Amino acid sequence: MADDYEFKKKQPQAVFEPGTLENTRRNIGMIDPEEAAKMTKVLGGEIFVEKSVPIDYSKFPRKTVSHRSSSRLTGQTASSVSSSSTSSNSHSQTSSNSQSTQNQSSSKNSTEQKKVKHVPDLPSISQKDNQLIDRLMMSAEYGIKKNYGMFNFVRAFIKNGTERVIPEFVEITLKNHIDHIQNFITVIKTIIQNSPDTFKSKIQNETDLQYRFLRKVASWNTRDIKLAYVEFENTNKIVLVSELVPFVKAVYRQIITIYYLGDATINQIIKDIYTEIMKYPKANKDKFQMLAKEAMTEWVYLHQQIAIGLYPLLMRMCGTEFVLCPKFFTQEVSAILNFVGLKKFDLILPEKKKTQEEIIAEQKKIEEEKKAHSEAEKIVEEKNEMVKTGLKLLDQMFPEAGFLKIEELPDMYPYFEPLYEFGESFLYLSPKNPLQITLILLRILEDFFTACHNIQFNAESNPLLANKRDSFADAINEWPVYREDLFNRKYAEELKNLVNQTYTQQNFPSTQLGKKMITNLYWQTKYLFLPNFTFEQLLLERPVNDSKYVPLSSRTAFLLTGFADLSRLIGLVDPPNGKVSGITNPWEYYHFDIETPVSKRLDVLLNAKHHTKNTNANLIKYITCITAVLNWWINAKTSPAYKADPRKIFRVSETDGQPVFSVPELDNQDKLFAESIKKAYQERMAKK
């Protein structure tokens, strides 16, 4: 009876769905017992538990019914029954182990999936990294998210509670950032505008660090930053981290370009700029001193408050693992550039301090390049007889292609694209862009040079075939890089972007980014192909010439000097026994490793079928004349290449000015060549 009246302990009421408490614990994170006790004391309330998980009895294995009389009915002995039973138990155990392994594997995969944090419009990162970045944003140092202390777990019960940004951060801090970026740009541009003309010229043309710095900052603007901030102005809207992506991207797209120079280096650059300007007698010392101080002050703000102050947001948006600042900027540089849409060459990186030996070597290299360019200019300034002969030979090989009217810059794409398959970028080139003819001449000589591998050149007996800067072997072997690397990989990529952007946005060439692309193409034309190319500089920024190859202009001049001397020596001796200084097998038949448009036509012109004129000696004469054409085209200041309008970069429609993506190609080149040979033969016979 006494038992009937005992007070039983009250059980907590089950009100939560299964798994609710586990999810809550995971969102809150680890809490030590003392903190839990404090929260219980402060919050109070009633304790509830989860409901039990419903049991699905249909999933349970069915119980096997055993009949004692079965052995008798089937005629089995006791030993056979025992064996059967053992086998059955073994199978059951194996199935149980297999099922257990699958459950463990499933549980493990589920746990791994739970560790990944998914937020709309942001990259997925691990739960651990997300918590670390979250705490960083809540810290007093960065003040991006609200820190509720021991009550931070409450954020998990609010919609987007863990992703909300403090209103003051958006309304005050970000707005101040925009003002300071604008101030920094303004003061740098003011320094440039008020500097002496000679110094301005250096900014445009020199490659020293201080001038590159000025060009880079002068190219900045706050348009994209302000556009990204517009939606946050005059509104009480709750802002989430993901909504700041356009703003953060626009900010770092500017700042990151000079960030890697370092705080101290940039301040020193500004001091060096002030010192340099003060060397000019008419420079206003007080004004430039004030501007220099203001520039350094603004940069300190940009570096500390913006570049470093917004770093938790940048790290979360890049989707990287948690890395402390400043290590993050060096360890995750690839992710940062990918996020802001820049490439490594867009950055200004600190220069390694040069030794005295390196400085001397660099000065020597510059002097040698100037000397080589000067030599190239001396070789040809006018369209001499060798150039005219070369143009006639080209017309014989490729009749009606336009070589006899090269001064008019005829469109050679329809003729040569079917022969050489230059590709999409070659189509985009305007017929008035001198690079079209440059590439064709390069490709034709590339064909000729495939037969030069079988010519035995001897530089020891002819010093004109080699010098300190170059050699015949290197020049011939590296010849394809001017087309494949310098054009296809460098120039062509920028050209494609410009054409595609202009097609979607007709006024793109007049935008800041459009001007930058056009300026880059201008400089690449000058650096890589046409050294005397002149143009109106649209921006102060000037890219660095990072080509690792011998300049095309000096290499072409070098080859012409060597081939011209060989042709001269060949003309002084009688075949087939005359010795030529610089070549040991001049009277052997030439051999092309592969059949090319040049080899097929040359075989006809030199009667290779009957082995009458198809010798290495005659091959060298052809190469000499065609190299003379290329040398005249790229090195002579009077060349038609330098009379072309530099603004005509890509092919456009004559009707609406839009980019053109297709041009009809010719298919009768072989027929034109055959008719030309027949006509020349008939003329020779008529003269007899």
Helices and strands as residue ranges (DSSP letters): G 2-5, E 13-16, H 20-28, H 33-43, E 48-50, G 57-59, H 70-74, H 78-114, E 116-117, E 125-126, H 127-138, G 149-157, G 161-163, H 167-168, I 169-173, H 174-194, H 197-205, H 209-218, H 223-229, G 230-232, G 241-244, H 245-259, H 263-277, H 285-301, I 302-308, H 311-318, H 327-331, H 333-340, G 344-346, H 356-379, H 385-397, G 403-408, H 413-420, H 424-428, H 435-452, G 463-465, H 472-478, H 481-481, I 482-491, H 492-504, G 508-510, H 512-524, I 525-529, H 552-571, H 597-605, G 608-610, H 616-635, G 640-642, H 669-687
